[in-house]
Amino acid sequence: MKTKYNFIGDNTISEYVTVKAENRTIMRKICERVEKNRTKLLHEGMRPVHIWVPDTRREGFVEECRRQSALLNNDPHEMGIMKFLNEAADREGWTA
């Protein structure tokens, strides 16, 4: 990794190196904290899962949701699925 020296304003190379060292120390502390929490969760019987989900902030996302929903409107297969889900759902204790 090449070292990049930025001499902006009154910054000196020693200040730059100090900041880099402090950042490494902070990152090390964060990594240690994350690893400690990860180990604790693993011992509790949990396992990490990494998933990718659609970015709801992306331009056009809402329009695409509406487009796909419109395609399912009055679709006989979708009506059957919704009927099954409504019958199978356990709503005891749930409120709207």
C-alpha atoms as a printed R data frame, in Angstrom:
   type eleno elety resid chain resno       x       y       z
1  ATOM     1    CA   MET     A     1   0.000   0.000   0.000
2  ATOM     2    CA   LYS     A     2   1.416   3.349  -1.006
3  ATOM     3    CA   THR     A     3   1.502   6.100   1.559
4  ATOM     4    CA   LYS     A     4  -0.180   9.265   0.390
5  ATOM     5    CA   TYR     A     5   1.082  12.502   1.886
6  ATOM     6    CA   ASN     A     6  -1.297  15.428   2.005
7  ATOM     7    CA   PHE     A     7   0.228  18.756   2.955
8  ATOM     8    CA   ILE     A     8  -2.813  20.982   3.189
9  ATOM     9    CA   GLY     A     9  -2.579  24.152   5.193
10 ATOM    10    CA   ASP     A    10  -0.267  23.802   8.194
11 ATOM    11    CA   ASN     A    11  -0.505  19.986   8.421
12 ATOM    12    CA   THR     A    12   2.830  18.246   8.786
13 ATOM    13    CA   ILE     A    13   3.749  14.685   7.965
14 ATOM    14    CA   SER     A    14   3.892  13.817  11.684
15 ATOM    15    CA   GLU     A    15   0.298  15.027  12.134
16 ATOM    16    CA   TYR     A    16  -0.744  12.925   9.136
17 ATOM    17    CA   VAL     A    17   0.958   9.820  10.547
18 ATOM    18    CA   THR     A    18  -0.597  10.461  13.976
19 ATOM    19    CA   VAL     A    19  -4.093  10.625  12.454
20 ATOM    20    CA   LYS     A    20  -3.463   7.388  10.525
21 ATOM    21    CA   ALA     A    21  -2.290   5.667  13.749
22 ATOM    22    CA   GLU     A    22  -5.311   6.939  15.695
23 ATOM    23    CA   ASN     A    23  -7.642   5.673  12.957
24 ATOM    24    CA   ARG     A    24  -6.010   2.226  13.139
25 ATOM    25    CA   THR     A    25  -6.443   2.215  16.922
26 ATOM    26    CA   ILE     A    26 -10.119   3.166  16.615
27 ATOM    27    CA   MET     A    27 -10.702   0.522  13.931
28 ATOM    28    CA   ARG     A    28  -8.946  -2.099  16.074
29 ATOM    29    CA   LYS     A    29 -11.226  -1.270  19.021
30 ATOM    30    CA   ILE     A    30 -14.318  -1.485  16.807
31 ATOM    31    CA   CYS     A    31 -13.187  -4.815  15.349
32 ATOM    32    CA   GLU     A    32 -12.525  -6.202  18.833
33 ATOM    33    CA   ARG     A    33 -15.985  -5.112  20.014
34 ATOM    34    CA   VAL     A    34 -17.670  -6.634  16.954
35 ATOM    35    CA   GLU     A    35 -15.733  -9.905  17.352
36 ATOM    36    CA   LYS     A    36 -16.633 -10.084  21.056
37 ATOM    37    CA   ASN     A    37 -20.334  -9.628  20.250
38 ATOM    38    CA   ARG     A    38 -20.128 -12.142  17.382
39 ATOM    39    CA   THR     A    39 -18.509 -14.758  19.638
40 ATOM    40    CA   LYS     A    40 -21.178 -14.193  22.304
41 ATOM    41    CA   LEU     A    41 -23.980 -14.674  19.780
42 ATOM    42    CA   LEU     A    42 -22.353 -17.817  18.364
43 ATOM    43    CA   HIS     A    43 -22.143 -19.274  21.898
44 ATOM    44    CA   GLU     A    44 -25.851 -18.481  22.346
45 ATOM    45    CA   GLY     A    45 -26.643 -20.662  19.344
46 ATOM    46    CA   MET     A    46 -27.074 -17.869  16.823
47 ATOM    47    CA   ARG     A    47 -25.486 -17.817  13.380
48 ATOM    48    CA   PRO     A    48 -24.822 -14.913  11.057
49 ATOM    49    CA   VAL     A    49 -26.847 -14.631   7.850
50 ATOM    50    CA   HIS     A    50 -25.982 -12.247   5.041
51 ATOM    51    CA   ILE     A    51 -28.788 -11.386   2.648
52 ATOM    52    CA   TRP     A    52 -29.267  -8.947  -0.189
53 ATOM    53    CA   VAL     A    53 -32.541  -7.067  -0.390
54 ATOM    54    CA   PRO     A    54 -33.870  -4.544  -2.902
55 ATOM    55    CA   ASP     A    55 -32.771  -0.975  -2.270
56 ATOM    56    CA   THR     A    56 -36.050   0.774  -1.500
57 ATOM    57    CA   ARG     A    57 -34.328   4.157  -1.870
58 ATOM    58    CA   ARG     A    58 -33.404   3.499  -5.502
59 ATOM    59    CA   GLU     A    59 -35.009   5.710  -8.104
60 ATOM    60    CA   GLY     A    60 -37.943   3.914  -9.731
61 ATOM    61    CA   PHE     A    61 -38.429   1.400  -6.913
62 ATOM    62    CA   VAL     A    62 -41.926   2.610  -5.964
63 ATOM    63    CA   GLU     A    63 -43.044   2.700  -9.579
64 ATOM    64    CA   GLU     A    64 -41.798  -0.879 -10.132
65 ATOM    65    CA   CYS     A    65 -43.689  -2.059  -7.026
66 ATOM    66    CA   ARG     A    66 -46.847  -0.455  -8.345
67 ATOM    67    CA   ARG     A    67 -46.313  -1.982 -11.794
68 ATOM    68    CA   GLN     A    68 -45.869  -5.490 -10.387
69 ATOM    69    CA   SER     A    69 -48.849  -5.094  -8.047
70 ATOM    70    CA   ALA     A    70 -51.037  -3.993 -10.955
71 ATOM    71    CA   LEU     A    71 -50.040  -7.128 -12.879
72 ATOM    72    CA   LEU     A    72 -51.376  -9.273 -10.016
73 ATOM    73    CA   ASN     A    73 -54.652  -7.392  -9.669
74 ATOM    74    CA   ASN     A    74 -57.512  -9.837 -10.351
75 ATOM    75    CA   ASP     A    75 -55.040 -12.631 -11.198
76 ATOM    76    CA   PRO     A    76 -56.720 -15.971 -10.318
77 ATOM    77    CA   HIS     A    77 -53.491 -17.527  -9.004
78 ATOM    78    CA   GLU     A    78 -52.806 -14.538  -6.785
79 ATOM    79    CA   MET     A    79 -56.381 -14.617  -5.460
80 ATOM    80    CA   GLY     A    80 -55.900 -18.292  -4.552
81 ATOM    81    CA   ILE     A    81 -52.632 -17.571  -2.777
82 ATOM    82    CA   MET     A    82 -54.170 -14.692  -0.835
83 ATOM    83    CA   LYS     A    83 -57.150 -16.875   0.132
84 ATOM    84    CA   PHE     A    84 -54.774 -19.577   1.406
85 ATOM    85    CA   LEU     A    85 -52.684 -17.058   3.374
86 ATOM    86    CA   ASN     A    86 -55.784 -15.522   4.958
87 ATOM    87    CA   GLU     A    87 -57.052 -18.959   6.010
88 ATOM    88    CA   ALA     A    88 -53.656 -20.127   7.283
89 ATOM    89    CA   ALA     A    89 -52.789 -16.940   9.161
90 ATOM    90    CA   ASP     A    90 -52.844 -17.094  12.940
91 ATOM    91    CA   ARG     A    91 -54.004 -13.640  13.976
92 ATOM    92    CA   GLU     A    92 -54.829 -14.423  17.582
93 ATOM    93    CA   GLY     A    93 -53.663 -11.552  19.770
94 ATOM    94    CA   TRP     A    94 -52.804  -9.293  16.813
95 ATOM    95    CA   THR     A    95 -54.375  -5.886  16.425
96 ATOM    96    CA   ALA     A    96 -54.405  -3.580  13.426
